[in-house]
Amino acid sequence: MTNSQTPQPTPPQTLPQTPPQTAQTTSQTNPAAADLIARSNRLGSDPRITNYAGGNTSAKGSEIDPVTGEQVELLWVKGSGGDLGTLKESGLAVLRLDRLRALSSVYPGVEREDEMVSAFDFTLHGKGGAAPSIDTAMHGLVDAAHVDHLHPDSGIAFATAADGEALTAKAFGDKVVWVPWRRPGFQLGLDIAEIKRSNPQAIGVILGGHGITAWGDTSDEAETNSRWIIDTAEQFIAAEGREQPFGPALDGYGALPEAERRAKAAALAAHLRGIASSDRAQVGSFTDAAVVTDFLASAEHPRLAALGTSCPDHFLRTKVRPLVLDLPADASVEESIARLDELHAQYRTDYEAYYAAYAPLLESELAGSLGTGVAGSLRAPHSSSVPAIRGADPAIILIPGVGMFSYGATAQTARVAGEFYINAINVMRGAESLSTYAPISDEEKFRIEYWALEEAKLKRLPAPKPLASRIALVTGAASGIGKAIATRLAAEGACVVIADLDLEKAQAAAAEISAGSPNPGDVAIGVQANVTDETQVQQAVDAALLTFGGLDLVVNNAGLSLSKSLLETTVADWDLQHNVMAKGSFLVSRAAAKVLIDQKLGGDIIYISSKNSVFAGPNNIAYSATKADQAHQVRLLAAELGEYGVKVNGINPDGVVRGSGIFAGGWGAKRAAVYGVPEEELGKYYAQRTLLKREVLPENVANAVFVLCTSDLSHTTGLHIPVDAGVAAAFLR
């Protein structure tokens, strides 16, 4: 560290304007709340400043009380679980300031903090709005019109430095005050309110082990002060910090060449997902960003990773520490898997010991702090039990030379967990650059991780959809039946890889299916895959592994048909159809089966066959024969893969005319000619020959795929489901 005096930046004179697409105000929005939303969207869109769902902001103002007709002071504050970058008015909690401040007179002390969050319900103004978060007291009690509580990497670097208090004084002077670690809650709000009263020159605080809080008389002033603290922290670290905060490079641990590291990542992905999912199935996310590979190439990464993350927003998503493979980058896949299994066993033992060590302490504290409720009559609910262990598998797995896999219940939570660990790496770099990284203790981490308030937040989450945490690969999915299947699977919660011969159409279909999602890549991606090409098939499977961490559900849908009689059918016609449907299904199933077996999570393989696999129609020998091949693949694979918990089933549709790529390609005209009906009447013709007199649509096939994937048919394999509205000649015998 140098002894030079770091110049402090001049606060910005102007603020960036809210982009039109982020403005959430309406004519009914209070001006103070409108300013708050605009400021929150700006702050939340900058990854230097905060991370997804991290931090909270507030504004104070007044409105007419509809009961008394008088002005009443209100607090608008980002609610529990909301995200600053996408905050809307519905994401704000609105509270009466007089009632919130009155809670100070009945606050029962830190041993009964949880009761205060329940007491916030008695201070709410009007109907609706978000649930107040634990930080609400900070915003309401601090005497400032606008307050920002944020988790910038540079600010947390100061907050987690061993001598953070001295560094805060050196970097910020008396404009920013150090606050020792205290769990978020009412007492922390009282502490910060007193600091502001006692330090009128201060614009904010560094919260030890946590983040920053800043304030202002106007929304612009609060944002200016927040940005000044962050910018000053960044500039101080850059000017005063050591050049190699993570120590020298560790020989043999540097990043592999891109193609090599991604190939190794794909080879490890299925096994890693099995490790992360031994308690419950998880979706994965992979990154080989330089910030990760450089960290893993440093000599100090084992020590720092073992210390774990610090900021509550970090370790609530990443667990207290990651699982780190302790082998060099050139270790083989087989060596890596063997060692990862050993490390996983130790990780689970350590995590269970962590729970066993601290759960009784917290349980004892909770039992000893039982009261009659805030102010007696409020009777705020208060739990005396610690939530059950939430699983002992890692959420972050680090592979030197390769990168990071992160896991969560959904693609979004998996991706966000990885983003948070990158924030943690940045925090460690800053703290080690200036001092020594010193996160809060494991005991305090446990208190946060198993806080009753966090459990309540989890219980407020919507019930998962039927296919949540499942990852699907659908071939021929850019149109017709395949697109309908992909759409239905995504709607039911699955992450979907849309594979098609036409990459642009696959990507367009993925975009359409993902429309409305905050991050479309969390729902569906489009990839190119000629299913007759072994390499392209493997690339499609690898795309599922590297995007979503694994694979659970494969739908062999890619197909085509040439309507010709026996004498008209050429060898090329025969080979083309067998290559796409018989050989293609084999290649896709083989590549997928390896993943499903490695994961040890079971799974589904579904073949979109045809009623023609059992029904002998005219002028259709190549198509019908290859569909019969697919039908028998179902039976063969069901027999072979059953021991791994993999179900293999098929669907036999009748001719699907509307929305079908096959029929649009000329097949429809030829089949209409065979039956002597106009092409536009072909769907009606097919319907009239069925028992139910109903036309089969792509959505009907998609419905059958969904049913086969649900737990309701968990004991069904080797089955072919007719989706033909009743074709007696195609009844299975």
C-alpha positions, 0 to 999 in steps of 0.5 A: 500500500502506498502512503500517497493521499488519494484525491476525492472525486467531485460529486457529479453535477448532472444525473443520467436520465431515466431511459423511456423503457424504465420509466414506471410512473403513471398519472396516479403515482405520487411525485416522491414515489415516481422519483424513487422508482426512476432513481431505483431503476438507474441504480439497479441497472448498473452492476457496479452499484448493486446486484439482482434483488439486492439493496433497497431505496426509499422516499418520504412524502405526503398524501391525503388520507382518504379517511380523514381528508388530511395530509399524512406522511408516508414512506415508500420503500422497495419491498422484500424480494424486489429488484431495483433495476426493474422496480415498479410501483407495485413493488413498493411497500407504503407505510405511515411514518408516524406509526412506523416511528412510534414503534421505537417506543415499543421496540423490545430489543435485538433479541426479538428483532423478528417481531418488528417485521411483523409489526410493520404490517400495522403501519401500512397505508392502503391496500396492496403493495409489497411486503416490507423488508427487514431494512424498512426501519433503516429507511423510516427512522433515518431523518432524510427524505430519500435513502439508498441502501446498496451493495456495491463491490467497492463498498463491500470491499471496505466493509469486509476489510480487516481494518475497514474502519480506519480505511473508511476514515482515510478514504472518505474523511468525515463524510462517511461513517463506519458502522460495525457489523450488525444484522439488518433490523430495527436496531440497525435503523436506530443506530444509523438514525443516531449516526446521522443526527450526530454527524450532520456533515455525513452523507452516508455510512459503510456498514461493516460486513454488509454494504453502504447506506446514503441519503439526501434531501432530494432524490437527485442528492441521495443518488449523487451521494450514493454514487460518490461513495461508490466512485470514491471507494473504487478510486481509492482501491485503484490508487492505494491497492496492491498490484497482486491482491490474490498473490502470484499465479499458481503454476498449472492453474491458468485458464485453458484455451477457450475450446479446450476449457469449454469442452472440459466444462461440457464433459464435467457438467452432467456429473457436476449437476448430479453433485449439486442436485443430490438433495433436490434437482437444480438448474445450472449456469456456467461461466468462464469469464476471466474474473473467475479463471484469473481468481482460480489461477491465483495462489490465494484462491484456496484460502479466500474461497474457504473464508466464504462470502460475506454480504448477506445478499451474497451467501444467501444465494451462494451458500457460505462457501463454494466447492473448489476442485483442488486439481490443476487445469490439465487434470483429466475429466476422469481424475476430476470427477473422482476428486469432485466426488471426494470433495462433495462428500466432505462438503456435505459433512462440513455443511451438516456440521455447520448446521449442527453447530449453530442451529442449537445456539439459534434455537436456544436464543429464539426460545429464550426471547419468546415474548407476548408480542410488540406492545403486547396487543400487537401479538407479532408472530415469533417462531422458536424453531430453526428451519430444517436444513435446506440441503447440504449440496454446493451452489457454486462449484469452481474448476481451475482452468475451466470456470464456475458452475452455479446452481439454483431452483431455476435458470434465473436463480442459478445465473444470479448465484453465479453473478453474486459469486463474481461480486464476491470475487470482486469484493475479495480483490478489493479487501485484499488489495487494501488490507485482509479480507475478513468476512463475518463469522460462520455463526453470524452467517448461519443466523442470516441463512436460517433467519425466520424472516428468510424462511418467510420470504421463501414461503412467499415464493409462488409454487413451482410449475410442474416442470420447474428445474427440468431442462428439455431438448426438442429437435425440429422445434422451430415450427409445427409440432416441435415448436408447440412442444417447446412452447408447452414445456417452457410454459410449464416451467422447463428450460428449453433448447430448441434445436433445428436445421435452420439456426435463424428459425430456431433462435426466432422460436426461442425469442418468441417463447421467451417473450416477456421474460426479464432474461429470455436466455433463462427460458429458451435458446435456439441452436442449429442441429442437423440430427444426421450429423453426430458432431452437431447432435453433440453440440446441441447437447453441449449447449444444454449442458453449458447453458442450463447445466444438464438435461432431463427431457429429450423429444425426438421430433425432427422429421420429414416425409416424401409421399411416394409409392414403392416403385417411385421411392429411390434409394436416396429417398429411403436413406434421407428419411431413415437418416433423419428419423431413425438414425437421427433419433438414435444419435440424439438418444445416445448423446442424451442418455450419457448425460442422463446416466451421469446425472443420476437424476432419471429423465425422459426420452420421448419419440414423436412417432406416428400412427403410420408406425402401426397403420399400413397406408398407401404410397408411404413406404419409407416414412412408415418404415422409419416410423416403425423403426422409431417405435421399436427404439422406444421399446429397446431403450425403455428396456435398457435405460430403465435401471437408470430411472430413465423413461422412454415413451412415444407418441403416435399422432395422426396427420397434423396438417395445420402448423405442420412443417412437413405438410407445408413442404409439399407432403400435404398436397401429395397426401391430398392427391392420394385420398382424392381431396383438395389440399385445403380439405385434408385436415377435415378429411383426416378428422372425418375418418377418426372415431372422434371426428376431430382434427389433430393439432400440434398442441394436442401432441404437445399436451401428450408430451407434457403428460408423459413428463409429469409425476402422474406418469412416473411409472410409465415407460415403453408406452406409445400414446395415440394422439389420432382422435381414434384411428381404429386401424392404428389401435395398438395390439 
